[in-house]
């Protein structure tokens, strides 16, 4: 009898570390820097980069593994990924590979009695709601990192700050929406993120996300930028649909939902009011999708 965790330790982890070590080595990291990142010794890193550690083929060639290695290495390189983010990415990857993926296949290879039984031991024991929450938090983290890397985006951050949010499926309250505590802000031409995302920490962006999801359950992500003619014109050039609403009304939720009566637009914006800064909300299926739309707008 071999536990799934043994497969992760014996087959997945050495392969993943070897791939990540090689990628970081290619990016100019020293072996000691790589060792510190991976939590191993410098001699172990030397073996990884010299290709003296046997890799498990079905793990090494999996697109999800390759994508995660590249994403973490790039984040370490440009400073947008810290050790916590990297660990979260790897844990999420392991969970994905345990669900009818390479880890599942390797487990069946080591334990033939599992073959043909439709085994779901690895995933059945997890709290499904917790898994979904982790996925949403992961989406917001990835979206924020991508937002930081968009050239010129800091110029469009409102004085009150920006937030990136994503709702759980069937969300019905701000506590079901993940965002960045304290908001994302611009300083010296760069975007700064004060903390990792949490649930229930956003008000205005959460209201827009919840209103969008009530109108169209597939729309669960959004972020806010400063409203400007330049931004709206660029969105139009990009083929995006924008709808305005009145910021002065007290019933913000009802006002936004009225704006979504004919469908959820790509952008919902207002021109501000007394003590209210003009803000445009970019809406998509999820938080990374909203950031992708922002990239399209700014390219225009």
C-alpha positions in Angstrom: 0.0 0.0 0.0 1.5 3.4 -1.1 0.0 6.7 0.0 -0.7 9.4 -2.6 1.5 11.7 -0.5 4.4 9.3 -1.1 3.9 9.6 -4.8 4.1 13.4 -4.5 7.3 13.2 -2.5 9.0 10.5 -4.5 8.0 11.4 -8.1 6.4 14.8 -8.4 8.6 16.9 -6.1 12.1 15.9 -7.4 10.9 16.5 -11.0 9.2 19.8 -10.2 12.2 21.1 -8.2 14.6 20.0 -11.1 12.5 21.9 -13.6 12.2 25.0 -11.5 15.9 25.0 -10.6 16.9 24.8 -14.3 14.5 27.6 -15.2 15.9 29.8 -12.4 19.4 28.9 -13.4 18.6 30.0 -17.0 17.4 33.3 -15.6 20.8 34.0 -13.9 20.0 33.0 -10.3 23.0 31.6 -8.3 22.8 28.1 -7.0 22.6 29.4 -3.4 19.7 31.7 -4.4 17.9 28.7 -6.0 18.6 26.6 -2.9 17.1 29.2 -0.6 14.0 29.4 -2.8 13.5 25.7 -3.1 14.4 24.9 0.6 17.1 22.5 -0.4 20.9 22.4 -0.2 23.2 24.0 -2.8 24.7 20.6 -3.7 21.2 19.4 -4.4 20.6 22.3 -6.7 23.9 21.5 -8.5 22.5 18.0 -9.3 19.2 19.6 -10.5 20.9 22.0 -12.9 23.5 19.4 -14.1 20.5 17.1 -14.9 21.7 14.4 -12.5 18.3 13.9 -11.0 16.0 11.6 -12.9 12.7 13.3 -13.9 9.4 11.5 -14.0 8.3 11.9 -17.7 4.6 12.2 -17.3 5.1 15.0 -14.7 7.9 16.8 -16.6 5.9 16.9 -19.8 2.6 18.0 -18.3 1.6 21.5 -19.6 0.2 22.5 -16.2 3.6 21.7 -14.6 5.5 23.6 -17.3 3.2 26.6 -17.0 3.5 26.7 -13.2 7.3 26.4 -13.3 7.5 29.3 -15.8 5.0 31.4 -13.9 6.8 31.0 -10.6 10.3 31.5 -12.1 9.1 34.7 -13.9 7.6 35.9 -10.7 10.7 35.3 -8.7 12.7 37.0 -11.4 10.6 40.2 -11.5 9.6 40.2 -7.8 5.9 39.7 -8.3 5.9 36.3 -6.6 7.0 35.6 -3.1 7.5 32.3 -1.3 3.9 32.3 -0.1 2.5 32.8 -3.6 4.8 30.1 -4.9 3.8 27.6 -2.3 0.1 28.3 -3.0 0.7 27.7 -6.7 2.5 24.4 -6.1 -0.2 23.2 -3.7 -2.9 24.0 -6.2 -0.9 22.2 -8.9 -0.6 19.1 -6.8 -4.4 19.1 -6.2 -5.0 19.4 -9.9 -2.6 16.6 -10.8 -4.1 14.3 -8.1 -7.5 14.6 -9.8 -7.2 12.2 -12.8 -3.7 13.7 -13.5 -0.1 12.4 -13.5 0.0 11.9 -9.8 -3.2 9.8 -10.0 -1.7 7.8 -12.8 1.6 7.2 -10.9 -0.4 6.2 -7.8 -2.3 3.6 -9.8 1.0 2.4 -11.3 2.4 1.8 -7.8 -0.9 0.4 -6.5 -2.5 -1.8 -9.2 -5.5 -2.6 -7.1 -6.7 1.0 -7.8 -6.9 0.5 -11.6 -10.3 0.6 -13.1 -12.0 1.6 -9.8 -12.5 5.3 -10.7 -10.4 6.2 -7.7 -11.1 9.6 -6.2 -9.4 9.1 -2.8 -7.2 12.3 -3.2 -10.1 14.6 -4.0 -13.0 13.0 -2.2 -11.5 13.8 1.2 -11.2 17.5 0.6 -13.8 20.0 1.6 -15.1 21.0 -1.8 -16.1 24.5 -0.6 -12.6 25.1 0.7 -11.2 24.0 -2.7 -13.4 26.5 -4.5 -12.4 29.3 -2.1 -8.7 28.5 -2.7 -9.2 28.6 -6.4 -10.9 32.0 -6.2 -8.1 33.4 -4.0 -5.6 32.0 -6.4 -7.3 33.7 -9.3 -7.2 37.1 -7.5 -3.5 36.6 -6.7 -2.7 35.8 -10.3 -4.8 38.7 -11.5 -3.0 41.2 -9.2 0.4 40.0 -10.2 -0.5 40.4 -13.9 -2.0 43.9 -13.2 1.3 45.0 -11.6 3.1 44.1 -14.8 1.0 46.2 -17.2 2.9 49.2 -18.5 1.2 52.5 -17.7 -1.6 51.0 -15.6 -0.6 53.1 -12.6 -1.7 56.2 -14.4 -5.3 54.9 -14.3 -5.4 54.0 -10.6 -8.0 56.2 -8.8 -6.9 58.3 -5.8 -9.0 56.0 -3.7 -7.1 53.0 -5.0 -7.9 50.0 -7.2 -9.2 46.6 -6.2 -9.4 43.3 -8.0 -12.2 41.1 -7.0 -13.8 37.7 -7.8 -16.9 36.1 -6.3 -17.6 32.6 -5.4 -20.2 30.7 -7.5 -23.7 31.5 -6.1 -22.3 34.4 -4.1 -24.9 36.6 -2.4 -22.9 38.8 0.0 -19.6 40.8 0.1 -18.2 38.0 2.4 -18.4 35.7 -0.7 -16.1 38.0 -2.7 -12.3 37.9 -2.6 -10.3 41.1 -3.0 -7.2 42.8 -1.7 -7.3 44.2 1.9 -6.5 47.9 1.9 -6.8 48.1 -1.9 -4.1 48.2 -4.6 -2.5 51.7 -4.9 -0.1 53.6 -7.2 3.1 55.3 -6.0 5.9 56.6 -8.1 4.5 55.2 -11.3 4.2 51.7 -10.0 1.3 49.6 -8.6 1.7 48.3 -5.1 -0.2 45.5 -3.4 -0.3 45.7 0.4 -1.5 42.1 1.2 -2.7 38.8 -0.1 -6.4 38.6 -1.1 -9.1 37.7 1.5 -12.9 37.4 1.4 -15.1 40.2 2.6 -12.6 43.0 2.4 -14.1 45.0 -0.5 -17.2 47.1 -0.7 -17.7 49.0 -4.0 -16.0 46.5 -6.3 -17.8 43.7 -4.5 -21.2 45.4 -5.0 -20.5 45.6 -8.8 -19.3 42.0 -8.9 -22.4 40.7 -7.0 -24.7 42.8 -9.2 -23.1 41.4 -12.4 -23.3 37.9 -11.1 -27.0 38.3 -10.3 -27.6 39.4 -13.9 -25.2 36.9 -15.5 -23.9 34.1 -13.3 -20.8 33.7 -15.5 -19.6 37.3 -14.7 -17.8 37.0 -11.3 -14.7 39.2 -11.7 -14.0 42.9 -11.8 -11.5 45.7 -11.0 -11.9 49.5 -10.9 -9.9 52.2 -12.7 -10.4 55.9 -12.9 -13.0 57.0 -15.4 -11.6 59.1 -18.3 -12.6 59.9 -21.8 -9.3 58.4 -22.9 -10.1 55.1 -21.2 -13.6 54.9 -22.5 -12.5 55.7 -26.0 -9.8 53.1 -25.9 -12.3 50.5 -24.6 -14.6 51.3 -27.5 -11.7 50.9 -30.0 -11.1 47.5 -28.4 -14.7 46.5 -29.2 -15.8 46.7 -25.5 -19.2 47.9 -24.4 -19.5 50.5 -21.7 -22.6 51.5 -19.7 -22.8 54.5 -17.4 -24.7 54.9 -14.1 -25.4 57.7 -11.7 -23.0 57.8 -8.7 -25.1 60.3 -6.8 -27.9 57.9 -6.0 -27.9 56.4 -2.5 -29.1 53.0 -3.7 -25.9 52.1 -5.5 -26.8 48.4 -5.8 -30.1 49.1 -7.4 -28.5 51.7 -9.7 -25.9 49.3 -10.9 -28.4 46.4 -11.4 -30.6 48.8 -13.5 -27.5 49.4 -15.7 -27.2 45.7 -16.2 -30.9 45.2 -17.2 -29.9 44.6 -20.9 -26.9 42.4 -20.0 -23.6 42.9 -18.2 -21.3 45.2 -20.1 -17.5 45.1 -20.3 -17.4 48.3 -18.3 -19.8 50.0 -15.9 -18.7 53.6 -15.1 -19.8 56.8 -13.4 -18.6 60.4 -13.7 -18.4 60.9 -10.0 -20.3 63.3 -7.8 -20.0 65.4 -4.7 -17.0 63.8 -2.9 -17.1 60.8 -5.2 -14.3 60.1 -7.6 -15.2 59.0 -11.2 -14.6 55.2 -11.4 -15.0 52.6 -14.2 -15.4 48.9 -13.3 -14.0 46.4 -15.8 -16.1 43.2 -15.6 -15.3 39.7 -16.8 -15.8 36.0 -16.1 -13.1 36.1 -13.4 -10.4 38.4 -12.0 -7.7 37.4 -14.5 -10.2 38.0 -17.3 -10.8 41.5 -16.0 -7.1 42.2 -16.0 -6.8 40.8 -19.5 -9.5 43.3 -20.7 -7.5 46.1 -19.0 -4.4 45.1 -21.0 -6.5 45.2 -24.2 -7.8 48.7 -23.4 -4.3 50.1 -22.6 -2.8 48.6 -25.7 -5.4 50.7 -27.6 
